Amino acid sequence: MATLAPHQPAETAPSHWQEGNPSEDALAHIPGEGGWPIVGNTFKMLADPHGQTRRMVEKYGRVYKNRAFGGWNVALIGAEANEMLLMNRDKIFSSEQGWGPILDKLFPRGLMLLDFDHHRADRRALSIAFKPGPMRHYADALNRGIAKRVEEWGGDGSGAQLLFYPSIKELTLDLAADSFIGIPWGPEADRINTAFVDMVQASVAPVRKPLPFTQMKRGVDGRAYLVDYFTRETHRRRAEGGGQDMFSQFATAEYDDGSLMPVDEVVDHMNFLMMAAHDTITSSATSLLWLLAKHPEWQDRLRDEIAAVTGGSDASGRPRDLEYDDLGKLDLTEMAFKEALRFVPPVPSMPRRALKSFEYGGYRIPAGAHVGINIHYTHHDEEHWEDPYTFDPMRFTPEQVKARHKYAWVPFGGGAHMCLGLHFAYMQVKILLAQMLPRYRIELAAGDPEWQAWPIPKPKDGLKLKLTAI
């Protein structure tokens, strides 16, 4: 993707995100280009974000400025830049002020939009939802839900065709109702899913005000519905005692001093978690199935590994569930998933805002500058990856990982803002493969798809797969 996730146009962005932006004179010493009047390089970035980034790096180097989506951004490219920004040792970079212009109307105060002490306290409180007890519960729910849907996908087994992206998107939402919220699939879950999808789509809508009949209005209405629902449910679950689902864990989360998290913050964290988990898992599962369909030899290797770990099929001929305690035994499966995350990172770039001036790459970046790293570029940087456009899970053997820069692969971010749910993502994708690969041989049904690179990658044709029973 281009250097940063986009910011709202200057004429519609909230004023508090514009205060303190450096002047053009303050950025004059940094190489780069402003593009056309008013729109800058916006259309170039939308048309071919990865190509635009490559052109800018080739022309200006690994620190450059770019004007698009209503303002100037300073790109910091490479593994060293990733480490500086993500580790944030000197507390220079604000995640809240980087992501805020994009997400603040719909997903305010999500964990990714908090900084420093507030972020640390909430992260520690919410981490209870990812302890072994709740994770075992999620594993049971995932096995149950995924097995049922995957069996339906195959039809009569003679070679059913499936649009995988919308299918896994729908499944992921339904699984969220079960393991995240603890409610059965049905009308209530459908209403929650509709509100949630409206919010996600509104977060990248071009019209940034909730005018009648706009996507932003549907998103704001969806948020109002979910705020009301989660507020009522938080009070109920605190009164009745929480369950093992993720929302119940959040509702009863405590700070170090034993106090409960404020209800409105529980609600905001739940809204954000559903967005972050749903869209990124949908994208990464799709990229993995796409790559496995193109590389049947890897399907065979993973199928054999899964059978060795689970014990193969049960007496009825159905694949056995992948138990929670066996998740760590699927080494090749995890390596293949990591390679898919390298190949198509679900968050291609990551924005921040500089709270104070700093130096990098021979340039002084002024306070207030919107800056960011480009994960997709680093994941394809020949400095760290030989033949980077070839699918090769063996890049992730322990020896290869140890020899490589630690921040050359950052699909889950890093530092204090490392994705809290990364182990849940691994678990969901491993269970998906453990249910799919023993059942089907997977092939591309309509050739190699073109991918939409922004804002979260997805195949433009939905990824047409052919599933043939084994």
C-alpha positions in Angstrom: 0.0 0.0 0.0 1.0 3.6 -0.1 2.8 5.1 2.8 -0.1 5.5 5.2 -3.7 4.7 5.7 -5.6 7.7 4.4 -6.6 10.7 6.4 -9.8 12.6 6.0 -9.8 15.5 3.5 -8.8 18.7 5.3 -12.2 20.3 4.7 -14.1 17.5 6.5 -11.6 16.2 9.1 -12.2 17.1 12.7 -10.3 20.3 13.6 -8.5 18.7 16.6 -6.7 16.3 14.1 -5.5 19.3 12.1 -4.1 21.4 15.0 -0.4 21.6 15.1 0.2 20.2 11.6 3.6 21.4 10.4 3.7 24.0 7.6 5.0 23.2 4.1 8.1 25.2 5.0 8.8 22.9 7.9 8.7 19.9 5.5 10.5 21.6 2.7 13.8 19.8 3.3 12.2 16.4 3.0 12.2 15.1 -0.6 8.9 14.1 -2.1 6.0 15.6 -4.1 2.6 17.1 -3.7 1.0 16.0 -6.9 -1.9 17.8 -8.5 -3.6 20.8 -6.9 -6.2 20.0 -4.2 -6.1 16.2 -4.6 -2.4 15.7 -4.5 -1.4 12.1 -5.2 -4.7 10.6 -4.0 -5.7 9.1 -7.3 -2.3 7.6 -7.9 -2.4 5.9 -4.5 -5.9 4.6 -5.0 -5.1 3.3 -8.5 -1.9 1.4 -7.6 -0.8 2.0 -4.0 2.0 -0.6 -4.0 3.3 0.7 -7.3 3.1 4.3 -6.1 5.2 3.4 -3.1 7.8 1.7 -5.2 8.1 4.7 -7.5 8.5 7.1 -4.6 11.1 5.0 -2.9 13.1 4.6 -6.2 12.9 8.4 -6.8 13.3 9.9 -3.3 14.7 7.2 -1.0 13.3 5.6 2.1 12.2 8.9 3.7 9.9 11.0 1.6 6.9 13.2 1.9 3.6 12.6 0.0 0.5 14.7 -0.2 -2.8 12.8 -0.5 -6.2 12.5 1.2 -6.1 16.1 2.3 -2.6 16.4 3.9 1.1 15.7 3.9 2.4 12.4 5.2 6.1 11.5 5.8 6.9 7.9 4.8 9.5 5.9 6.8 10.3 2.8 4.8 12.1 -0.3 5.9 12.6 -2.7 8.8 14.6 -0.1 10.9 11.8 2.4 10.5 9.3 -0.3 11.5 11.3 -0.9 14.7 11.6 2.8 15.6 8.0 3.5 15.1 6.5 0.3 16.6 8.8 0.1 19.6 8.4 3.9 20.2 11.0 3.8 23.0 11.0 7.6 23.4 7.2 8.0 23.2 7.5 10.1 20.1 4.6 8.6 18.1 0.9 8.7 18.9 -1.3 5.8 17.6 -4.4 7.7 18.7 -3.6 10.7 16.5 -2.4 8.6 13.7 -5.5 6.4 13.4 -8.0 8.9 14.8 -8.9 10.8 11.6 -9.9 7.5 10.0 -11.6 5.6 12.9 -12.6 8.1 15.6 -16.3 8.6 14.4 -17.0 4.9 14.5 -14.5 3.1 16.7 -13.3 5.7 19.3 -11.2 4.5 22.2 -10.5 1.1 20.7 -7.3 -0.4 22.1 -5.3 0.6 19.0 -6.4 4.3 19.5 -5.0 4.6 23.0 -1.5 5.7 23.9 0.9 5.1 26.7 -0.4 4.6 30.3 -4.1 4.4 29.3 -3.3 1.9 26.6 -1.1 -0.2 29.0 -3.8 -0.3 31.7 -6.6 -1.3 29.3 -4.5 -3.8 27.5 -3.6 -5.6 30.8 -7.2 -5.6 31.9 -8.5 -7.0 28.5 -5.7 -9.6 28.2 -7.9 -11.9 30.5 -10.0 -12.7 27.4 -7.0 -14.4 25.8 -5.9 -16.6 28.7 -6.0 -20.4 28.3 -9.5 -20.9 29.8 -11.4 -18.6 27.5 -9.2 -19.6 24.5 -10.2 -23.3 25.1 -13.8 -22.1 25.0 -13.3 -20.2 21.7 -11.5 -23.3 20.2 -14.6 -25.4 20.9 -16.9 -22.8 19.4 -14.7 -22.4 16.3 -14.4 -26.2 15.7 -18.2 -26.5 16.0 -19.1 -23.6 13.8 -16.4 -24.0 11.1 -17.0 -27.8 10.7 -20.7 -27.2 10.1 -20.2 -24.4 7.5 -17.2 -26.1 5.7 -19.2 -29.2 5.2 -22.0 -27.2 3.6 -19.5 -25.5 1.3 -18.7 -28.8 -0.4 -22.1 -29.5 -1.8 -22.3 -33.0 -3.1 -18.5 -33.3 -3.2 -18.2 -33.4 -7.0 -16.5 -30.1 -7.3 -18.6 -27.3 -5.8 -17.6 -23.8 -6.7 -17.4 -21.2 -3.9 -16.9 -17.5 -3.7 -14.5 -17.8 -0.8 -14.1 -14.2 0.4 -17.9 -13.4 1.0 -18.3 -17.0 2.4 -15.5 -16.7 5.0 -16.6 -13.1 5.8 -20.1 -14.4 6.6 -18.7 -17.3 8.6 -16.3 -15.0 10.6 -19.2 -12.8 11.5 -21.3 -15.8 12.7 -18.4 -17.2 14.6 -18.0 -13.8 16.3 -21.6 -14.0 17.5 -20.8 -17.3 19.1 -17.3 -17.0 20.5 -17.1 -13.2 20.9 -20.5 -12.4 22.2 -21.9 -15.8 23.3 -25.2 -15.7 21.5 -26.6 -18.3 19.0 -26.7 -17.7 15.3 -30.1 -16.2 14.5 -32.0 -12.9 14.1 -30.2 -11.1 17.0 -26.8 -12.1 15.6 -27.9 -11.0 12.1 -28.9 -7.5 13.4 -25.6 -7.1 15.2 -23.7 -8.3 12.1 -25.5 -5.8 9.9 -24.8 -2.9 12.2 -21.2 -3.9 12.5 -20.7 -4.2 8.7 -22.3 -0.8 8.2 -19.7 0.6 10.7 -16.7 -1.0 8.9 -17.9 0.2 5.5 -18.4 3.7 6.8 -14.9 3.9 8.2 -13.5 4.2 4.7 -16.5 6.0 3.1 -15.5 9.1 1.0 -18.3 11.2 2.6 -17.1 11.8 6.2 -20.3 13.4 7.6 -23.4 11.4 8.5 -25.6 13.0 5.9 -29.0 11.3 5.1 -28.7 8.2 2.9 -24.9 8.1 3.1 -22.8 5.1 4.2 -21.5 7.3 7.1 -25.0 7.8 8.3 -25.6 4.0 8.2 -22.3 3.5 10.1 -23.2 6.0 12.8 -26.6 4.5 13.2 -25.0 1.0 13.4 -22.7 2.3 16.1 -25.6 3.7 18.1 -27.4 0.3 17.9 -24.3 -1.6 19.1 -23.5 1.0 21.8 -27.0 0.5 23.2 -26.8 -3.3 22.9 -23.4 -3.7 24.5 -24.2 -1.2 27.2 -27.3 -3.2 28.3 -25.4 -6.5 28.0 -22.4 -5.3 30.0 -24.7 -4.4 32.9 -26.5 -7.7 32.7 -23.4 -9.8 32.5 -21.9 -8.0 35.5 -25.0 -8.6 37.5 -25.4 -12.3 36.5 -21.7 -13.2 36.3 -19.8 -13.5 33.1 -19.4 -16.5 30.8 -16.4 -17.7 28.8 -17.2 -15.7 25.6 -14.9 -12.8 24.9 -17.5 -10.1 25.6 -18.2 -11.5 29.1 -14.5 -11.5 29.8 -14.3 -7.8 28.7 -17.4 -6.9 30.7 -15.9 -8.2 33.9 -12.3 -7.1 33.2 -10.6 -5.4 36.2 -7.6 -3.0 36.4 -4.7 -3.8 38.7 -6.4 -2.1 41.6 -9.4 -4.4 41.3 -11.8 -1.7 39.9 -14.0 -2.6 36.9 -13.4 -1.0 33.5 -16.0 1.8 32.9 -19.0 0.5 30.9 -18.6 2.9 28.0 -15.0 1.8 27.6 -15.9 -1.9 27.6 -18.4 -1.0 24.8 -15.8 0.8 22.7 -13.3 -2.0 23.1 -15.8 -4.6 22.1 -16.8 -2.6 19.0 -13.2 -2.2 18.0 -12.2 -5.8 18.7 -15.0 -7.1 16.4 -13.8 -4.7 13.6 -10.1 -5.5 14.0 -10.6 -9.3 14.3 -13.2 -9.7 11.6 -11.8 -7.8 8.6 -8.2 -8.8 9.2 -8.9 -12.6 9.7 -11.2 -12.5 6.6 -8.4 -11.0 4.5 -5.6 -13.2 5.8 -7.6 -16.5 5.5 -8.5 -15.5 2.0 -4.9 -14.9 1.0 -3.8 -18.2 2.5 -6.5 -20.2 0.6 -5.6 -18.4 -2.6 -1.9 -19.3 -2.2 -2.7 -22.9 -1.3 -4.9 -23.2 -4.3 -2.0 -22.1 -6.5 0.4 -24.4 -4.7 -1.2 -27.8 -4.3 2.1 -29.4 -3.1 1.7 -27.3 0.0 -1.9 -28.4 0.4 -0.6 -32.0 0.5 2.1 -31.2 3.1 -0.4 -29.4 5.4 -3.0 -32.1 4.9 -0.5 -34.7 6.0 0.6 -32.7 9.0 -3.0 -32.1 10.1 -3.9 -35.8 9.8 -0.8 -36.7 11.9 -1.8 -34.3 14.6 -5.6 -34.9 14.8 -5.6 -38.6 14.0 -7.4 -38.2 10.7 -11.2 -38.9 10.3 -13.6 -40.2 12.9 -15.8 -43.3 12.5 -18.3 -41.3 10.4 -15.6 -40.2 8.0 -15.5 -36.6 9.2 -12.2 -34.8 10.0 -11.5 -34.8 13.7 -11.5 -31.5 15.6 -8.2 -29.7 16.2 -7.9 -29.7 19.9 -6.7 -26.5 21.7 -3.6 -28.4 23.1 -2.6 -29.5 19.6 -2.5 -26.0 18.1 1.2 -25.6 18.7 2.0 -28.9 16.9 1.1 -27.6 13.4 4.5 -26.2 12.5 4.2 -26.2 8.7 0.6 -24.9 8.9 1.8 -22.0 11.0 4.7 -21.3 8.6 2.3 -21.3 5.6 0.0 -18.8 7.4 3.0 -16.6 8.2 4.1 -16.6 4.6 0.6 -15.6 3.5 0.6 -12.8 6.0 4.0 -11.7 4.5 2.7 -12.0 1.0 -0.6 -10.1 1.6 -0.4 -8.3 5.0 -4.0 -7.5 6.1 -2.9 -4.1 7.3 -0.6 -2.9 4.5 0.5 0.3 6.2 0.3 1.9 9.7 -0.1 5.6 10.6 1.2 7.5 13.5 1.6 11.2 14.4 4.8 12.7 15.8 4.3 14.3 19.2 7.7 15.9 19.0 10.4 16.3 16.4 12.8 13.5 15.7 15.6 12.5 13.3 15.6 9.6 11.0 17.5 8.7 7.8 19.4 12.0 7.8 16.2 14.2 8.1 14.6 16.0 11.0 10.9 15.3 11.1 9.0 18.1 12.8 6.5 17.7 15.6 2.9 17.3 14.4 3.9 15.5 11.2 1.7 12.6 10.1 4.2 9.7 9.6 3.9 6.0 8.9 5.5 2.8 7.9 4.7 0.6 4.9 4.3 -3.0 5.9 3.6 -4.4 2.5 6.8 -2.8 1.1 8.9 -4.2 3.9 7.4 -7.6 3.4 8.6 -7.6 -0.2 11.9 -5.9 0.4 14.7 -7.8 -1.3 17.1 -6.6 1.4 15.3 -9.2 3.7 13.5 -11.6 1.4 15.0 -13.5 -1.5 12.6 -13.7 -4.5 9.9 -12.0 -2.4 7.0 -12.6 -4.9 7.4 -16.4 -4.6 5.3 -18.3 -2.0 7.7 -20.1 0.3 6.7 -21.0 3.8 10.2 -22.3 4.5 11.2 -18.7 5.0 9.8 -19.2 8.5 12.0 -22.0 9.8 13.5 -21.0 13.2 16.9 -20.6 11.5 15.6 -18.3 8.8 13.7 -16.2 11.3 16.7 -15.8 13.6 18.9 -14.6 10.7 16.4 -11.9 9.6 15.8 -8.5 11.0 13.1 -8.8 13.7 11.0 -6.1 12.2 11.1 -7.2 8.5 7.8 -9.1 9.2 5.2 -7.2 11.2 1.7 -8.2 10.1 0.5 -7.9 13.7 2.4 -4.7 14.5 4.9 -4.7 17.3 5.9 -3.2 20.6 3.2 -2.1 23.0 0.6 -2.1 20.3 1.3 -5.7 19.1 -2.1 -7.2 18.2 -3.7 -8.5 21.4 -5.6 -11.2 19.5 -2.8 -12.6 17.3 -3.1 -16.1 19.0 -6.8 -16.1 18.3 -6.1 -15.4 14.6 -3.7 -18.3 14.5 -6.2 -20.5 16.2 -9.1 -19.6 13.9 -7.0 -20.1 10.7 -5.5 -23.4 11.9 -9.0 -24.8 12.7 -10.3 -23.6 9.4 -7.5 -25.6 7.5 -8.0 -28.6 9.8 -11.6 -28.7 8.7 -11.1 -27.8 5.0 -8.0 -29.7 3.8 -8.9 -33.2 5.0 -12.3 -32.8 3.2 -11.3 -31.1 -0.1 -8.8 -30.6 -2.8 -8.9 -26.8 -3.4 -8.3 -25.2 -6.8 -8.8 -21.8 -8.4 -12.0 -21.9 -10.4 -11.6 -18.8 -12.5 -7.9 -18.1 -12.8 -5.7 -15.9 -10.7 -7.8 -13.0 -9.2 -6.8 -9.3 -9.2 -6.5 -8.0 -5.6 -7.9 -4.7 -4.2 -4.9 -3.4 -2.2 -6.7 -0.9 0.0 -7.9 -0.4 2.7 -7.7 -4.1 3.7 -6.7 -6.4 0.8 -9.3 -8.6 -0.9 -9.7 -10.3 -4.2 -11.9 -8.3 -6.6 -13.8 -11.4 -7.9 -14.4 -12.8 -4.4 -11.9 -15.6 -5.0 -13.7 -18.4 -6.9 -12.6 -21.8 -5.6 -13.4 -25.3 -6.6 -13.8 -27.7 -3.7 -13.5 -31.4 -4.7 -14.1 -34.1 -2.0 -11.1 -36.2 -1.2 
